[in-house]
Amino acid sequence: MPQQPGQANQTAMLAKQFNGIAQRASGVLHGMKRATGLSVRVLQMVTMIVVSLLVFTCFMSSLLLQAITAGPGKAGNHMSMAHALQTYASIVALVTFVLLVISSWLTVRSIQSARPSAQYQPGGNAMPHHNQQNNGGNQQNNAGNAAGNQSPNPNQGGIPGNQTGGANPNPGYNQTGSGGITPTPVGSPPGGVQNVPPARTADPNAAPAGGQPPATGPGGVPNSPNPSGIPGYVDPNAPPGMGHQQGMHVGPIKLGGDEARKERERARKLEDSLRETERKLEAAQRERDAVRTERDNERRMRELLEGRYKYLQERLKDGKIVQPDPPEADPPGYEVEKKFHPHQRTYPATGPAASLAGGWHLTGASVRGRSHKAGKFRDDEFHIRLGGTDKIALVAIADGVGSKEFSRMGAYAAVHGAVDSVKEEQMSALVTAVLKNQDPEETAITQQAKQMIHGMLDHAYQAVLQTAEQNKKHPDELHSTLLVYVLVPRANGDLFVASAQVGDGALLAWQPTAAGAVAADLNFLQQPQFTGVDNRVVPFLRFNKSEWKNIIKVSTVEKGQVLLGMTDGTIDDLSTPPDEVTGHFADFADFYNKIKAASLDTDAPGQGMATFLEYRKRASGDDRTVVCTY
């Protein structure tokens, strides 16, 4: 049945509406593709089926509505059917609107998610809307416009000059003949469906009319497309420090992964080079120090040899070897200690010898040995005390162990602890007992003297321990020997002697003769105490206290004899062969005669004895101490 002009216009309007629905369906297609990941062919088929059903339904609805309104009569049925068709058309329109909203939302979400990750792919475009397809899209759109502009109001809202094959006045956008500018994806079916990218920013890579975009930009940098259409976009594949398009804003220069890795590698190489240089410098310094040390050693060796040569030259006098005095030097701290422990001590300090009852005299001296003069302390010490109006004398002599750093402290504490601890009442009681009974074998007197000597040993022991504690030293650092004896002159001129000795040294009595010969009654009242294992001297602190009673002796020195107490520095010189140069000492008589001439026969025997003890003898360099009662 032929259609009337009004019906044709209505049909054309419905076709245009279906055309718009098809456009939105195409948007839904691409949104569903991004959301679901299905194939474009499958989605196109589904979309075409849905669109075809909608078009068929709307077309049939229009025909039925026309038939109902054209036929006479049966108005009630016609109105019911028309109402049903209108309801059905409303439902179809509502479903179409819902599909349009969903497709628009999916399209926007897909574009937003695609912008950050869009990358230029050689040989293709990151987005389906690249301008290289604009000419073909324009031709399709112009063909659709020619068909669609048959309406009474052709090209309404369109842009003039959009002709097939002509230049596109707005590159990147395709115009419709009647509906204005509508964004649609590329690849829509011909017949008026527009092909426009989703953004309105002109492609900066577009070439002049009819041409292609330039292959390279400023400086020979390849141009990359701007698939997202975002102003200020910088191609991530462009070289650092340059934009991918001329005239585009370039952000701050940042090192990429390769550049950062290269910088780290360069820094590591520089650090390795610096360390290698430091190692070479240290090796050179060590080599220089080694050379300097070797040079210093050679210089010292040369000086030593020169000094040795001069030393031998000085010792060689008239074909005989002499021993020169070593250079004297004070040890560290001597300025503080010298008032208690000087290098030389004499008794009396000045003047004549001390006098005892019965015509006896007492003097003594102690000097630093030759081997100690080069910066060492004197380790020997002695102490003398007179009591009971010169009727009794207490003597103590000690020799500090040379291997102990603070042995001089132990020697000083031992002799002063032993002598100063005896009370005046004890000394008076012993003097009374000895003078009352002239029998040297009297048991009561012997026991009384031994008790005094035992008390002196005990007080000496306690004094050494106390000194070690006060000076915060271990007692083993204060080891020394100890010789103590008590002298009481008898009425007949003899000398009562009670003594004890721990360690080396000696206490001997000798009767001089007119001819100077050694008398047969030369007697050692005390001799060195040695261990039975390694024949070593036992220091005082190491000696068993329970054995003290066994080393205490009581003796008598007859009138006219000489009593000598001494340390090993002197007694050892009397037991060795005489020196070939000095002749010290041929025998004991030689020793006594020399000490008598230098000390005992002078007005200052103490100073004379100190001078005498500086004698020279080969292999003799220890401290020397002698206390003489004559």
PyMOL commands that set and color helices and strands:
alter all, ss='L'
color gray80, all
select helices_A, chain A and resi 5-36+40-70+75-114+131-148+218-220+257-315+334-337+357-359+370-372+407-420+424-436+443-470+475-478+540-542+545-551+568-574+588-600+605-612
alter helices_A, ss='H'
color red, helices_A
select strands_A, chain A and resi 316-317+320-321+344-347+354-355+361-367+380-387+392-399+482-489+495-502+506-510+523-526+553-557+562-566+624-629
alter strands_A, ss='S'
color yellow, strands_A
deselect
rebuild
show_as cartoon
